[in-house]
Amino acid sequence: MTLSFFSSLKRWALPMGALLLASCLAGAEPASLREYLEYPSSVEPSLRLFARFECAAPTGVILVNMHGWHGGVKRPTNDTVADPLAKHYFVISPEMRGRGDATGQPDCNGWELQDVVDAVEFARRRFGDRIVSPEVVFLSGGSGGGGNVFALLGKFPDTFAAARAYYGISDFALWHVFDQKGEFRDELEGVDGKDPRGRRPWIGGSPATNPEAYRSRGGLTTVGNLLTPTLVFHGADDVRVPALHSRLWVGAAHGAGRGALVTYHEQVGVGDNRLHNASETKEQLAFRNRTGEQFLRTHHAPPVLPERGTLVVAGYLKTGLFEVVLDSIDRVGRLDYDLAARRFDVRSATARRAMLRVRNGPAGEWRQSEIECKP
């Protein structure tokens, strides 16, 4: 009887031990994360900003995914690129100002891009245990989100380790010209009654009446600042955002001596007047996904800012060691800097003053001053 009892106990011991071990392991592994959360703005404390933070795996490298022009995180549209490979990353999907639950005024690659970087900083603080190598940040987006990608790389040149831009807008003046339907220019100009919330124009005026404001928003203006390896895809037959946008950006990158950082694939027969990826074949989609994943796996080192150089300031410019903010988001200027000599000269034909912040080393304190812009 005793033998039978211990024999029975022995038969249950291994399965029960395995079950307890499995339970312990399951408890040690965090559950899949998918939360739509509010986070603070570093420039406008009154704003209520939101983003979706998700991580299917226990941990992941940060991947920022930008939504489309008319859509949002809570209300995606066809312009929002779904990334089937995102499950391998810690994904941050910022809700642009005035979309979803986010308050504020959409300003077309103005201060709304600072909100993106603020979302990254919030994630590092809130979800530090879920993020691998927090200094590595990838960036991806299509259509309006692709336009965000181009501009973010110019305004925050040493922030992103690698980027992917799908059928992105590089020049908003050019986009205004091609928008024969008025699908987007009404928001750019601020036509009365177009916006159901009664918000101000996203830029204001037209390229003819407000040309510098349009230049300050486009990634084409700041392509010479590029330090991030960037993968670009565009459908050759895209009408809503013509492939000329990517061709010009890629060509300008080569002209500025940054061509080695750019990989461009133009998809023959893809795109129409409704969808950027219309008529994309299974083979083309598979190639785009495979190439996009390999690109991020290849480029995973944060960019290094040169010790001295010249950078374009489109409204503002922010790096890990210094920041320059012109007196208007609609102005464009030039910064000549030398970190060793602590020299920062800002030139602009239209901006009169600029706010300069300089950091005392990578982890040092910031010192802020106001400087005159040279003509």
C-alpha positions, -999 to +999 in steps of 0.1 A: +000+000+000+028+023+009+047+013-022+017+020-043+013+054-028+049+064-034+048+050-069+017+071-076+034+101-061+065+095-083+043+093-114+028+128-106+060+144-094+076+151-128+045+164-145+037+186-115+072+199-113+072+206-150+039+225-146+053+245-117+084+253-137+064+263-167+042+285-145+073+302-131+087+308-165+054+321-178+053+345-148+088+358-155+079+366-191+059+398-195+026+397-214+021+412-248+019+450-245-006+472-264-016+504-246-029+538-259-015+562-234-012+599-228+024+614-225+037+649-219+049+675-243+084+690-238+075+723-255+037+728-248+027+715-213-009+722-220-011+697-248-026+662-243-005+639-265-012+602-271+005+573-287+001+535-289+029+515-273+030+478-281+054+449-278+044+414-287+077+399-276+090+402-240+114+429-252+123+448-284+142+476-300+122+508-305+105+512-339+085+545-344+057+540-369+041+571-384+005+571-395-009+586-427-020+622-435-058+619-430-057+590-406-045+584-371-036+557-346-072+552-335-086+558-370-062+544-396-067+549-433-052+535-465-023+559-461-012+542-429+014+515-437+007+483-418+040+467-408+037+429-405+072+428-391+065+452-362+058+423-339+096+419-335+100+454-321+088+478-293+065+499-315+056+535-308+028+549-330+024+586-322-010+602-326-002+634-344-016+666-330-053+670-335-059+634-343-074+607-321-075+619-285-045+643-290-052+679-287-035+708-305-031+720-340-017+700-369+012+720-383+025+698-410+061+688-399+063+717-375+063+712-338+043+681-342+076+663-350+089+672-315+059+652-302+073+621-319+106+624-300+088+631-268+069+598-272+102+580-275+115+597-243+083+587-225+086+551-236+122+549-223+111+560-189+078+541-187+088+509-204+125+506-197+122+469-189+107+461-223+132+481-244+164+466-257+193+491-264+172+522-257+197+544-276+187+526-309+156+540-325+142+530-359+117+551-379+092+541-405+061+556-422+043+560-455+025+588-474+021+617-449+040+594-425+068+591-451+069+628-453+073+629-415+102+605-418+120+627-443+115+658-421+124+640-388+157+629-403+166+665-410+153+681-378+167+654-355+198+642-375+215+620-348+183+604-333+175+575-356+197+545-363+178+536-395+147+548-413+122+536-439+101+560-460+073+546-482+059+569-509+067+599-487+061+636-494+095+655-496+083+689-509+050+703-498+050+731-524+053+704-551+026+684-534+003+715-534+008+719-571+000+683-579-031+682-557-056+690-584-085+676-564-079+699-535-077+668-513-048+681-492-042+717-501-074+729-483-058+717-450-024+732-460-040+766-468-067+766-442-098+769-464-129+780-444-152+752-434-128+724-445-118+714-410-148+701-390-130+712-358-125+747-371-087+745-367-062+769-382-043+760-415-017+734-412+008+757-429-011+788-442-013+804-476+001+788-507+036+782-520+032+814-539+022+835-509+042+817-481+071+799-498+095+798-469+069+781-446+064+754-472+102+750-475+106+747-438+082+717-437+097+695-464+124+670-459+139+680-492+151+712-475+171+694-448+183+664-468+219+676-464+217+670-427+212+633-432+232+610-410+207+581-409+208+551-433+174+554-451+154+529-472+130+545-497+102+527-516+078+544-541+053+532-566+062+545-601+025+551-609+015+568-576-007+598-583-016+610-548+021+613-539+040+611-572+073+592-572+090+625-581+090+633-543+113+603-536+133+608-567+141+644-558+149+635-521+172+607-532+188+628-559+194+657-534+209+632-509+234+622-536+241+658-545+248+666-508+273+638-505+248+616-485+240+591-513+258+562-496+232+564-468+202+560-491+188+529-508+159+535-533+135+510-549+109+523-573+082+498-579+072+495-616+034+494-622+025+502-586+002+530-575-028+549-589-050+579-581-065+561-550-038+540-534-001+543-532+004+506-534-023+497-559-014+468-581+015+458-560+021+421-567+026+395-540+062+392-551+067+430-549+051+431-514+072+402-502+104+420-515+094+452-498+088+435-465+119+414-467+141+443-477+126+465-450+134+439-423+169+432-435+176+469-436+168+474-399+189+443-390+218+457-410+218+493-396+215+493-359+241+518-347+230+553-337+244+580-360+274+600-348+273+638-351+305+652-367+326+675-345+321+704-368+300+711-399+271+730-414+234+721-410+202+735-423+177+747-397+141+743-408+122+761-380+143+741-355+172+716-353+178+693-324+208+670-317+221+652-286+246+680-280+229+712-292+196+727-303+187+757-324+152+771-326+145+800-349+120+828-340+094+812-363+086+776-373+082+790-408+118+802-412+148+785-426+184+792-417+219+777-415+240+766-386+278+766-388+292+748-357+324+736-341+320+716-309+356+717-299+357+755-302+321+758-288+312+780-318+277+782-332+268+807-359+232+809-372+225+826-405+191+834-420+177+858-445+144+861-426+148+850-390+162+876-367+169+857-335+173+821-324+173+802-291+205+782-287+209+753-262+243+736-257+250+706-237+281+701-216+289+666-228+265+637-237+250+636-201+258+671-190+236+701-182+220+723-209+229+760-212+205+782-230+210+816-246+194+838-272+215+848-302+212+871-332+210+855-366+236+867-391+223+877-425 
